[in-house]
Amino acid sequence: MPPDFAALRKQFPTLEHWAHFDIARKAPLPLCVEASMQSYMKDVYERAGETAFSMEETDRTRETVARLVGVPAKTLAFIKNTSEGLNIAALGLGLGSVDKVLITEFEHAACVFPWRRLQTKGVEVDVVRARNGGLPVDAFMEQMDDRTRAVAVSWVAYGNGFRTDVPALAKVCRERNIVLVVDAIQAVGVLATPIAELGADVVIAGGHKGLLSHIGAGFMYCREEIIPKLEPPYAARFSFAVDDKWQEPLTLASDAHRFEYGNPNFLGIWVLKHSAEFIMSIGLPQIEQRIRELTTYLYDRAEDMGLESCTPRPWEQRAGIISFEVPDPGTVVKKLHERKFITNVKDNRYLRTATHFYNTEEEIDRLLDATMEILRGK
Ligand SMILES: Cc1ncc(COP(=O)(O)O)c(C=O)c1O
């Protein structure tokens, strides 16, 4: 039986007030998040934090999140946010003046600054430019040479919503011994492909978008063979193979623990566990299917109304984001907000909609009617 998406809307109190098309910024949190925050405090009050506020619980959450995203638990580290994971990758590769990195023009600032910072060490950072609104694997290949050590790219771009063909790019990178680092925050919780099947080396996502969780806790997956090749920029007690702080020689953990260091965000990780369980109770493939239906409806309805999207149409080249290049998108977003629609403006260029399973066709109709009215100056 397909999930009862209409009934699931009741899990999101925000939806009583807003037609919410902005999960690409932050999720309208479900009730399980509130309940888990309360249960965390109950654990602290009644059990002195034995459960939620503990390292053992963090390892249990690792198992849960690993199951949701489709990776072995030992390849998963908890991080604060996407930027932290990207910094761990950028600094951990030990790149220097002979090395080259490819990023793309679609990257969020979080996936530009950590790499550009390496320019001070003499690393060359080349930008792959879009072709027809997308980033074909050929465009990467043309810019690769024997100095290229890493490629960093979003699975789904934050602006126009383009979905990179990560499995194809991963194959090309693997053949050339290039490390592929993927910013997956706009894809996790939306696309059901198990992350280990992508073939990428490092995949990173914060928890506050498609994972329906709170800010401050996310994950970094690192392919097992790559873990020993990444030198963590920070290392402390949780990064090492044993607890003995005087051990000789000092040996970093062989699993993804090596990217963790001190006490983590226990509350954020506890919440993440409950959000992951909530998503699994609905089913990630079912969620992807519903987002596909809704966004296809949005795409087609908009086109019927004369509103051309700059997001590629085929599902394989996009996910939940559909963007429009309209005049003065900031004002359109503001006016939509006055009418109780949450959308977003990106780069003063895109009016961005980000649909999730809790949206409805009726909301999409209203959103498009309101957008057209605003664009016609009404
Ligand atoms: C593609 C992408 N990467 C990263 C981020 C955010 O990274 P951080 O939470 O580290 O600021 C966003 C949006 O917030 C994003 O859209």
The ligand as an SDF file (V2000), in Angstrom:
LIG
                    3D

 16 16  0  0  0  0  0  0  0  0999 V2000
   24.2860   22.4140   -2.1620 C   0  0  0  0  0  0  0  0  0  0  0  0
   24.4080   22.9620   -0.7630 C   0  0  0  0  0  0  0  0  0  0  0  0
   25.5020   22.6900   -0.0410 N   0  0  0  0  0  0  0  0  0  0  0  0
   25.6420   23.1370    1.2210 C   0  0  0  0  0  0  0  0  0  0  0  0
   24.6500   23.8970    1.8240 C   0  0  0  0  0  0  0  0  0  0  0  0
   24.7850   24.3800    3.2150 C   0  0  0  0  0  0  0  0  0  0  0  0
   25.9410   24.0180    3.8700 O   0  0  0  0  0  0  0  0  0  0  0  0
   26.1620   24.4200    5.3790 P   0  0  0  0  0  0  0  0  0  0  0  0
   25.0170   23.8790    6.1810 O   0  0  0  0  0  0  0  0  0  0  0  0
   27.4520   23.8310    5.7300 O   0  0  0  0  0  0  0  0  0  0  0  0
   26.1750   25.9280    5.4630 O   0  0  0  0  0  0  0  0  0  0  0  0
   23.4860   24.2120    1.0930 C   0  0  0  0  0  0  0  0  0  0  0  0
   22.3840   25.0310    1.6260 C   0  0  0  0  0  0  0  0  0  0  0  0
   22.2580   25.4920    2.7160 O   0  0  0  0  0  0  0  0  0  0  0  0
   23.3750   23.7250   -0.2260 C   0  0  0  0  0  0  0  0  0  0  0  0
   22.2720   23.9780   -0.9480 O   0  0  0  0  0  0  0  0  0  0  0  0
  1  2  1  0
  2  3  1  0
  2 15  2  0
  3  4  2  0
  4  5  1  0
  5  6  1  0
  5 12  2  0
  6  7  1  0
  7  8  1  0
  8  9  2  0
  8 10  1  0
  8 11  1  0
 12 13  1  0
 12 15  1  0
 13 14  2  0
 15 16  1  0
M  END
$$$$
